[in-house]
Amino acid sequence: KPLLYSEDHTSEGFLAPLEDGRILLIFRVDPGIEGDHTGDDGYIAKIPYNPKKDRWVEVETVYNSHQYDDRNIHGGVTEDGRIVVFFRRYIPDAPEGSKTEGRYFMYSNDEGQSWSDPQESSAWSDPEKSNIRGVWSTGQMFYMPDINKYAMPGCRRYITYSRDGTLWEEYNKITENRDYTLSEIAGAWCGGSRIIALIRDDEREKGHPLLQVESHDNGKTWTGPKP
């Protein structure tokens, strides 16, 4: 049964490797044929995969606000096995500028069996409540051994850091460039203090839907976005 694909949109999610060799898929479920990506009752779910038996088990709920659409699900796993999930609570019918109720993260220290409550941070504040323009996206959390920190590039212009995945208050701006309509971002640490990230440009008519930025000092400074 397809989990991530629908006729309307491919749902976001990520794979979390577990210590026993299994893999946990954590993703957004938008139930019902009228759901797809524009639904208003999506939630966070998980399903384990056993590579030895080549078998997926049953889908289970990780978190459901039962009030908002829980979407933009992404995250990663720390060196100690802590699974971190980022998401936002979305209000489809709200006016533009107020569709996001808030941005949150959760974590599990027992391979997804139990989870923390949704956590907030000043670096992940709502743009209406802060000058930080929305540190959220659909990318992947990654580790940077040079500085012993985890990083999460944020939608539009920011990157946040954490020592262990439970506190995300440190952040840097990636770019001030206003020539492009920047939105979703994904990046990776490439060794030697270097990060490469791709950012979506929502002005599709320009013919370059992806822009690349690079940092050579673990995210402190960045090159300008280029197609």
C-alpha positions in Angstrom: 0.0 0.0 0.0 1.5 3.4 -1.0 2.5 5.5 2.0 4.1 8.6 0.6 2.6 8.9 -2.8 -0.7 10.3 -3.9 -2.1 11.7 -7.1 -1.8 15.2 -5.6 1.5 15.3 -3.8 4.4 13.2 -2.5 4.3 13.4 1.3 7.4 14.4 3.3 9.3 12.1 5.7 12.7 10.6 6.5 14.3 7.3 7.4 15.7 6.7 10.9 18.2 3.7 11.2 17.8 1.8 14.4 20.5 -0.1 16.4 19.1 -3.5 15.6 19.3 -2.9 11.8 15.7 -2.0 11.3 14.7 1.3 9.7 12.0 3.5 10.9 10.1 5.6 8.3 8.7 8.7 9.9 6.3 10.6 7.6 3.1 12.7 7.3 -0.2 10.9 6.9 -3.0 12.9 5.3 -6.0 10.6 5.6 -8.9 10.4 3.1 -9.1 10.9 -0.6 -9.7 14.6 -0.1 -6.6 15.0 1.9 -3.4 14.9 -0.1 -1.1 17.8 0.5 -3.9 20.4 0.9 -5.7 18.6 3.7 -6.3 19.9 7.2 -6.0 16.8 9.3 -2.5 15.4 8.6 -0.4 14.0 11.4 3.0 12.4 12.1 3.2 8.6 11.8 5.9 5.9 11.8 6.3 2.4 10.2 9.3 0.1 10.8 11.0 -1.9 8.0 12.9 -5.1 8.7 15.6 -5.6 6.0 16.2 -9.2 6.9 12.7 -10.1 6.2 12.1 -7.4 3.6 8.9 -6.5 5.4 7.1 -3.3 6.5 5.0 -3.7 9.6 2.0 -1.5 10.6 1.6 2.3 10.6 1.5 3.8 14.0 0.8 7.4 15.1 3.7 9.4 16.5 1.8 12.7 17.1 -1.6 14.1 16.1 -2.6 17.6 17.3 -6.2 16.8 16.3 -6.6 20.6 15.8 -4.0 21.6 13.1 -2.5 20.0 10.0 0.8 18.6 11.3 3.1 18.9 8.2 6.6 19.7 6.9 7.9 16.6 8.7 11.7 16.1 8.6 14.5 15.3 10.9 17.4 12.9 11.7 19.1 10.7 14.2 22.0 11.7 16.6 25.1 9.8 17.2 23.5 8.4 20.4 20.4 7.2 18.5 18.1 10.1 19.5 15.5 10.5 16.8 14.5 14.2 16.2 11.4 15.2 14.3 10.6 18.8 13.1 7.2 19.9 12.0 4.8 22.8 11.9 1.1 23.2 12.8 -0.6 24.5 9.7 -4.1 26.1 9.4 -5.2 25.8 5.7 -8.2 28.0 6.0 -6.5 30.9 7.8 -5.6 34.2 6.0 -2.2 34.5 4.4 0.4 35.4 7.0 -1.3 33.5 9.8 -1.5 29.9 8.4 1.2 28.7 10.7 0.2 28.2 14.3 3.8 27.4 15.4 6.9 25.3 14.6 8.0 22.5 16.8 10.3 19.6 17.3 10.0 16.3 19.2 12.5 13.6 20.0 12.7 10.0 21.1 15.4 8.3 23.1 14.1 4.7 22.7 14.0 4.2 19.0 10.6 5.8 18.5 8.7 3.9 21.2 7.9 7.0 23.2 8.3 10.7 22.4 8.7 14.0 24.1 6.0 16.6 24.0 6.2 19.1 21.1 9.1 21.5 21.9 9.5 25.2 21.0 12.6 27.4 20.7 13.3 31.1 20.1 15.1 30.1 16.9 12.0 28.3 15.6 9.6 31.1 16.5 6.7 32.2 14.4 7.5 35.1 12.1 4.6 37.1 13.6 6.3 36.8 17.0 9.9 37.2 16.0 12.2 38.7 13.4 13.4 35.1 12.6 11.7 34.2 9.4 10.7 30.7 10.0 13.4 28.1 10.7 11.6 25.1 9.2 11.7 23.1 6.0 11.7 19.6 4.7 15.4 18.9 4.8 17.6 16.6 6.8 19.3 17.1 10.2 23.1 16.4 9.9 26.1 16.2 12.2 29.3 18.4 11.9 32.2 16.7 13.7 34.4 19.8 13.3 32.3 21.7 15.9 30.5 18.7 17.5 27.1 20.1 16.6 24.0 19.0 14.7 22.5 21.4 12.1 19.2 21.9 10.5 18.9 24.3 7.6 15.7 26.4 7.8 13.2 27.3 5.2 14.3 30.5 3.4 17.3 31.9 5.2 18.5 30.3 8.4 20.4 27.4 9.9 20.1 26.2 13.5 22.5 24.2 15.7 22.2 21.8 18.6 24.6 19.8 20.7 22.3 16.8 21.2 19.1 17.5 19.4 17.1 18.6 22.5 17.9 22.3 22.4 17.8 24.4 19.2 18.5 28.1 20.2 21.7 28.9 18.2 21.2 30.0 14.6 22.9 31.9 11.7 21.5 33.6 8.7 22.4 31.9 5.4 21.7 34.8 3.0 20.3 38.3 2.8 19.8 38.0 -1.0 16.3 39.1 -2.1 16.7 38.4 -5.8 15.0 35.1 -5.4 11.9 33.8 -3.7 13.6 31.3 -1.4 11.6 28.5 0.3 12.4 24.9 1.1 16.0 23.9 1.7 18.1 20.8 2.1 21.8 20.5 2.9 24.6 18.3 4.0 28.0 18.6 5.8 30.7 17.5 3.3 33.8 17.4 5.4 36.5 20.1 5.9 34.0 22.6 7.5 32.0 22.6 4.2 28.2 22.6 3.9 26.4 22.5 0.6 22.7 23.3 0.5 20.0 23.6 -2.3 17.2 26.0 -1.9 14.0 26.1 -3.9 13.2 29.3 -5.9 9.5 29.7 -6.1 9.7 32.0 -9.1 9.6 29.1 -11.5 9.5 31.3 -14.6 13.2 32.2 -14.1 14.0 28.6 -15.2 16.1 27.6 -12.3 14.0 26.0 -9.6 17.0 25.1 -7.4 19.7 27.5 -6.1 23.0 26.4 -4.5 24.7 27.9 -1.5 27.9 26.8 0.3 29.6 27.5 3.6 33.3 26.8 4.2 33.2 27.5 8.0 30.5 25.2 9.3 27.6 27.6 8.6 29.0 30.9 9.9 29.3 32.5 6.4 27.8 31.5 3.1 28.2 32.1 -0.6 25.4 33.9 -2.5 22.7 31.7 -4.0 23.4 30.7 -7.6 21.3 28.6 -10.1 
